């Protein structure tokens, strides 16, 4: 399973980069930690990229958060084989839609998503948990 195939790009929302926009201190994600290596790569390219638009290699990518979440889910054994969910990026929120076999699977997906730098919220209200 490859989570990259489960990203729904045509429903992702992002705020285009605005050169006049000033940022206060960039905040980490839900776990209050930064992916320092990726942020260093992003800053080498010039102005720092907002975490929700930071691609897998630190480049500007309006869907970067969704792609980094998908990569993190692929790397975790407990989430790599889940193929019944799609993910969407809405700013710095990741939205899941679909069905999972049990609550533990959903909890593993949410926990992994929360670890990704730049994730500020995870929405699972459109996910059905199959009854055992």
C-alpha positions as CSV (number, residue, x, y, z in Angstrom):
1,X,0.0,0.0,0.0
2,X,1.2,3.5,-0.8
3,X,-0.5,6.3,1.1
4,X,0.6,8.8,-1.7
5,X,-2.2,7.2,-3.8
6,X,-4.7,8.0,-1.1
7,X,-4.2,11.8,-1.1
8,X,-7.2,13.6,-2.7
9,X,-5.5,16.6,-4.2
10,X,-8.5,18.2,-5.9
11,X,-10.1,18.6,-2.5
12,X,-7.0,19.9,-0.7
13,X,-7.1,23.6,0.3
14,X,-4.1,25.7,0.8
15,X,-3.3,29.4,1.1
16,X,-1.0,30.5,-1.7
17,X,2.3,32.0,-0.7
18,X,2.1,35.7,-0.3
19,X,5.4,37.6,-0.4
20,X,4.0,40.5,1.8
21,X,2.8,38.1,4.5
22,X,4.7,38.3,7.7
23,X,5.0,35.2,9.9
24,X,5.4,35.2,13.6
25,X,7.5,32.5,15.1
26,X,6.8,29.3,13.1
27,X,5.0,26.9,15.3
28,X,5.6,23.1,15.3
29,X,2.9,20.6,15.0
30,X,0.7,19.0,17.6
31,X,3.5,17.3,19.4
32,X,5.4,20.6,19.8
33,X,8.5,19.4,18.0
34,X,10.1,20.5,14.7
35,X,11.6,18.3,12.0
36,X,14.8,20.3,12.2
37,X,16.6,18.6,9.3
38,X,13.7,19.3,6.9
39,X,13.3,22.9,8.1
40,X,17.1,23.4,7.5
41,X,16.7,22.2,4.0
42,X,13.7,24.5,3.5
43,X,15.6,27.6,4.8
44,X,18.6,26.9,2.5
45,X,16.3,27.7,-0.4
46,X,15.6,31.3,0.8
47,X,12.6,32.5,2.9
48,X,11.4,29.7,5.2
49,X,8.5,27.8,3.8
50,X,5.4,27.5,6.1
51,X,5.3,24.0,7.6
52,X,2.0,23.2,5.9
53,X,3.6,24.0,2.5
54,X,6.9,22.3,3.1
55,X,7.5,19.3,0.8
56,X,9.2,16.0,1.5
57,X,12.6,17.5,0.7
58,X,12.0,20.9,2.2
59,X,10.8,22.5,-1.1
60,X,7.7,24.6,-1.4
61,X,4.7,22.4,-2.1
62,X,1.2,23.5,-1.4
63,X,0.3,19.8,-0.6
64,X,3.6,19.2,1.3
65,X,2.0,18.4,4.6
66,X,-0.3,15.8,3.1
67,X,2.7,14.2,1.3
68,X,4.8,14.1,4.4
69,X,1.9,12.6,6.4
70,X,1.5,9.9,3.7
71,X,5.2,9.2,3.8
72,X,5.1,8.8,7.6
73,X,2.1,6.5,7.4
74,X,3.9,4.3,4.8
75,X,6.8,4.0,7.2
76,X,4.8,2.7,10.2
77,X,4.0,-1.0,10.1
78,X,0.6,-0.6,11.8
79,X,-0.6,2.0,9.3
80,X,1.1,1.1,6.0
81,X,-1.5,-1.5,5.0
82,X,-4.6,0.6,5.6
83,X,-6.1,1.3,2.2
84,X,-9.7,2.3,3.1
85,X,-8.9,5.9,4.1
86,X,-8.2,8.9,2.0
87,X,-6.5,12.0,3.3
88,X,-7.0,15.7,2.5
89,X,-5.0,18.7,3.5
90,X,-6.9,21.8,4.6
91,X,-4.3,24.3,5.6
92,X,-2.5,22.8,8.5
93,X,-5.3,20.3,9.2
94,X,-5.3,16.7,7.9
95,X,-8.8,15.3,7.2
96,X,-9.5,11.6,6.9
97,X,-12.4,10.1,5.0
98,X,-13.4,6.4,4.8
99,X,-13.5,3.4,7.0
100,X,-11.2,1.5,9.2
101,X,-11.5,-2.0,10.7
102,X,-11.1,-1.0,14.3
103,X,-10.5,1.9,16.7
104,X,-6.8,0.9,17.2
105,X,-6.1,1.3,13.5
106,X,-7.7,4.8,13.5
107,X,-5.7,5.7,16.7
108,X,-2.5,4.6,15.0
109,X,-3.2,6.8,12.0
110,X,-4.0,9.8,14.1
111,X,-1.0,9.3,16.4
112,X,1.3,9.1,13.3
113,X,-0.3,12.1,11.7
114,X,0.2,14.2,14.9
115,X,3.9,13.5,14.8
116,X,4.4,15.2,11.5
117,X,5.8,18.7,11.8
118,X,3.2,21.3,10.8
119,X,0.1,19.2,11.6
120,X,-2.1,21.4,13.9
121,X,-5.3,19.3,13.8
122,X,-6.5,15.9,12.6
123,X,-10.2,15.5,11.6
124,X,-11.7,12.0,11.7
125,X,-15.4,12.8,11.9
126,X,-15.8,11.4,8.4
127,X,-14.3,8.1,9.3
128,X,-16.4,5.1,10.1
129,X,-15.1,2.4,12.5
130,X,-16.3,-1.0,11.5
131,X,-17.9,-2.8,14.4
132,X,-16.2,-6.0,15.5
